[in-house]
């Protein structure tokens, strides 16, 4: 299963969801690969020390045919069953490098085919755009998970994302499925949050996960210590909620 975590809005919890859902899968004994396609490399830095991340990264994997994804993959320290395919700031130049290439939508799909069968789950963290990198993730994925921040402008741009998914299903990846949407940064104390939940449920229906990820300081702190929420604060609400989310994900796939 290849799950692309995507939303073209920034600050909605894509990376937080990618690193902690990956860790939850790994904790269950599932061999999990976290692919970081965001040039900001926050998923990468959540597990790997920056000075240990040297080429090849996903930039070289996507732009240099002689570089395989196996050469880029690193084991996540202190986390059994989890591996990371790291990003780097150079990934911001990938669109310029691939422009005009006839297979530019299929680069990620092609490189991941070489590790098919080696992992139970591949989780892809995408940048906050609907550009070529995100399209590559959607073409390669079997499922899409959409984090949506509990805020007034939560659904802004959602139509564009859903239209893009539909277009990719029609041509490049007919098997792509929307796994679900998860509400993040939820504050149940506010009336606005409840109203937003209903708006999101109107759009996604039964595709909306029952689990909601609350605002949680521990979730913000854990990446600075190169840990998932499960090792950093295992008794926190964030750990409980991401564990519940992983159970829902597994029940749907």
C-alpha positions as CSV (number, residue, x, y, z in Angstrom):
1,X,0.0,0.0,0.0
2,X,1.3,3.4,-1.0
3,X,-0.4,6.3,0.8
4,X,0.2,9.9,-0.4
5,X,-0.5,12.4,2.3
6,X,-1.4,15.6,0.5
7,X,-3.2,18.9,0.7
8,X,-2.0,22.0,-1.2
9,X,-2.6,24.2,1.8
10,X,0.4,24.6,4.1
11,X,0.3,24.2,7.9
12,X,-2.4,21.5,7.9
13,X,-0.4,18.8,9.6
14,X,0.8,16.8,6.5
15,X,4.3,16.2,7.9
16,X,3.1,15.5,11.5
17,X,0.7,13.0,10.1
18,X,3.3,11.4,7.8
19,X,5.9,10.9,10.5
20,X,3.5,9.6,13.2
21,X,1.4,7.4,10.9
22,X,4.6,5.9,9.6
23,X,5.8,5.3,13.2
24,X,2.5,3.8,14.2
25,X,2.6,1.3,11.3
26,X,6.2,0.4,12.2
27,X,5.3,-0.1,15.8
28,X,2.7,-2.7,14.6
29,X,5.6,-4.7,13.0
30,X,4.8,-3.5,9.5
31,X,7.8,-2.7,7.4
32,X,7.3,1.0,6.5
33,X,9.0,3.4,4.2
34,X,8.6,7.1,4.7
35,X,9.3,9.0,1.4
36,X,9.9,12.7,1.9
37,X,9.0,14.7,-1.2
38,X,8.8,18.1,0.5
39,X,11.8,20.3,-0.3
40,X,11.6,21.6,3.3
41,X,12.6,18.1,4.4
42,X,10.8,18.3,7.7
43,X,9.9,14.6,7.6
44,X,13.5,13.8,7.0
45,X,14.8,15.9,9.8
46,X,12.2,14.4,12.2
47,X,14.2,11.2,12.1
48,X,17.7,11.9,10.6
49,X,20.4,14.4,11.7
50,X,20.8,17.0,8.9
51,X,24.6,16.4,8.7
52,X,24.0,12.7,7.9
53,X,21.8,13.4,4.9
54,X,24.1,13.4,1.9
55,X,23.2,12.6,-1.7
56,X,21.6,10.6,-3.0
57,X,18.3,12.0,-1.8
58,X,14.9,11.9,-3.5
59,X,16.1,14.7,-5.8
60,X,18.8,12.4,-7.3
61,X,16.5,9.5,-7.4
62,X,13.9,11.4,-9.4
63,X,16.3,13.2,-11.8
64,X,19.2,10.7,-12.4
65,X,18.2,7.4,-14.0
66,X,21.3,5.7,-12.7
67,X,20.4,6.4,-9.0
68,X,18.0,3.9,-7.4
69,X,15.7,4.6,-4.5
70,X,17.5,1.8,-2.6
71,X,20.6,3.9,-2.6
72,X,18.8,6.8,-0.9
73,X,16.9,4.8,1.8
74,X,18.2,5.0,5.4
75,X,17.0,3.2,8.4
76,X,15.3,5.4,11.0
77,X,17.4,5.5,14.2
78,X,15.7,4.1,17.3
79,X,12.6,3.0,15.3
80,X,12.4,-0.6,14.2
81,X,10.7,-1.4,10.9
82,X,10.9,2.2,9.6
83,X,13.1,3.5,6.8
84,X,13.3,7.0,5.4
85,X,13.9,8.1,1.8
86,X,15.1,11.6,2.5
87,X,14.5,15.0,0.9
88,X,16.7,18.0,0.4
89,X,16.3,21.6,-0.6
90,X,17.5,20.6,-4.1
91,X,14.1,18.9,-4.6
92,X,12.7,22.4,-5.2
93,X,14.5,22.3,-8.6
94,X,13.0,19.0,-9.7
95,X,10.3,20.5,-11.9
96,X,12.8,22.5,-13.9
97,X,14.9,19.3,-14.3
98,X,12.0,17.2,-15.5
99,X,10.2,19.7,-17.7
100,X,9.8,18.2,-21.2
101,X,10.6,14.7,-20.1
102,X,8.0,12.3,-21.5
103,X,7.8,10.3,-18.4
104,X,7.9,13.1,-15.9
105,X,4.6,12.1,-14.2
106,X,5.7,8.6,-13.7
107,X,9.2,9.0,-12.2
108,X,8.2,8.2,-8.6
109,X,6.0,5.3,-9.6
110,X,8.9,3.8,-11.6
111,X,11.5,4.1,-8.9
112,X,9.2,2.7,-6.2
113,X,8.5,-0.4,-8.4
114,X,12.0,-1.5,-7.6
115,X,11.1,-1.9,-3.8
116,X,7.7,-3.5,-4.4
117,X,7.4,-6.3,-1.9
118,X,10.1,-5.1,0.4
119,X,7.8,-2.9,2.4
120,X,4.2,-3.3,3.7
121,X,3.4,0.4,3.6
122,X,4.9,3.4,1.8
123,X,3.9,6.8,3.3
124,X,4.6,9.8,1.1
125,X,4.9,13.3,2.5
126,X,4.2,15.9,-0.2
127,X,4.8,19.7,-0.5
128,X,2.0,22.2,-0.1
129,X,1.4,22.6,-3.9
130,X,-0.3,20.7,-6.7
131,X,2.8,20.8,-8.8
132,X,4.8,18.0,-10.5
133,X,6.1,16.5,-7.2
134,X,2.6,16.1,-5.8
135,X,1.3,14.7,-9.1
136,X,4.1,12.1,-9.0
137,X,3.0,11.1,-5.6
138,X,-0.6,10.7,-6.7
139,X,0.3,8.7,-9.8
140,X,2.5,6.4,-7.7
141,X,0.0,6.0,-4.8
142,X,-2.7,3.4,-4.2
143,X,-4.5,5.7,-1.7
144,X,-4.7,9.4,-0.7
145,X,-5.0,10.7,2.8
146,X,-6.0,14.4,3.2
147,X,-5.2,16.2,6.4
148,X,-7.5,19.2,6.9
149,X,-6.9,21.9,9.5
150,X,-9.8,22.8,11.7
151,X,-9.9,26.4,10.7
152,X,-12.3,28.9,9.0
153,X,-10.6,28.4,5.6
154,X,-10.3,24.7,6.0
155,X,-11.9,23.7,2.7
156,X,-10.3,26.4,0.6
157,X,-8.7,24.7,-2.4
158,X,-10.2,21.3,-1.6
159,X,-12.2,21.4,-4.9
160,X,-8.9,21.8,-6.8
161,X,-7.4,18.8,-5.0
162,X,-10.4,16.6,-5.6
163,X,-10.5,17.6,-9.3
164,X,-6.8,16.8,-9.6
165,X,-7.4,13.4,-8.0
166,X,-10.3,12.7,-10.4
167,X,-8.1,13.7,-13.4
168,X,-5.4,11.3,-12.3
169,X,-7.9,8.5,-11.8
170,X,-9.2,9.0,-15.3
171,X,-5.8,8.7,-17.0
172,X,-2.6,8.1,-15.1
173,X,-3.7,6.0,-12.1
174,X,-7.2,4.5,-12.4
175,X,-6.8,2.5,-9.2
176,X,-6.2,5.6,-7.0
177,X,-8.6,5.8,-4.0
178,X,-9.3,8.4,-1.5
179,X,-8.5,6.7,1.8
180,X,-10.0,9.5,3.8
181,X,-9.7,13.0,5.3
182,X,-8.5,13.6,8.8
183,X,-9.2,16.8,10.8
184,X,-6.1,18.2,12.4
185,X,-5.3,20.9,14.9
186,X,-8.8,20.4,16.3
187,X,-9.9,22.4,19.4
188,X,-13.1,20.8,20.7
189,X,-13.6,23.7,23.1
190,X,-14.7,26.1,20.3
191,X,-18.1,26.3,18.5
192,X,-16.3,27.1,15.3
193,X,-14.5,23.8,15.3
194,X,-17.8,21.9,15.5
195,X,-19.2,24.0,12.6
196,X,-16.0,23.3,10.5
197,X,-16.3,19.6,11.3
198,X,-19.8,19.5,9.8
199,X,-18.7,21.4,6.7
200,X,-15.8,18.9,6.1
201,X,-18.2,16.0,6.7
202,X,-20.6,17.5,4.1
203,X,-17.8,17.3,1.5
204,X,-16.1,14.0,2.4
205,X,-19.1,12.1,3.9
206,X,-18.1,8.6,5.2
207,X,-14.5,9.3,4.0
208,X,-13.9,11.5,7.0
209,X,-12.0,9.6,9.7
210,X,-13.7,9.5,13.1
211,X,-10.4,10.2,14.7
212,X,-9.5,13.8,14.9
213,X,-6.0,15.1,15.8
214,X,-6.2,17.7,18.6
215,X,-3.9,20.7,19.0
216,X,-1.0,19.3,21.1
217,X,2.3,20.8,22.2
218,X,3.9,17.4,22.4
219,X,3.2,16.8,18.7
220,X,5.0,20.0,17.9
221,X,8.0,19.2,20.1
222,X,8.7,15.6,19.2
223,X,10.4,16.3,15.7
224,X,13.0,18.5,17.4
225,X,14.1,15.4,19.4
226,X,14.2,13.2,16.2
227,X,11.3,11.1,17.7
228,X,7.8,10.2,16.9
229,X,5.1,11.0,19.3
230,X,5.0,7.4,20.4
231,X,8.5,7.4,21.9
232,X,8.6,11.1,22.8
233,X,5.3,11.3,24.7
234,X,3.6,7.9,24.6
235,X,0.9,8.8,27.1
236,X,-0.1,12.1,25.4
237,X,-3.3,12.7,23.6
238,X,-1.4,13.0,20.3
239,X,0.0,9.4,20.7
240,X,-3.5,8.1,21.5
241,X,-5.1,9.9,18.5
242,X,-2.4,8.8,15.9
243,X,-2.7,5.3,17.2
244,X,-6.4,5.4,16.7
245,X,-5.9,6.9,13.2
246,X,-3.5,4.1,12.3
247,X,-6.2,1.6,13.3
248,X,-8.7,3.3,11.1
249,X,-6.3,3.4,8.2
250,X,-5.6,-0.3,8.5
251,X,-9.3,-1.1,8.7
252,X,-9.9,0.8,5.4
253,X,-7.1,-0.7,3.3
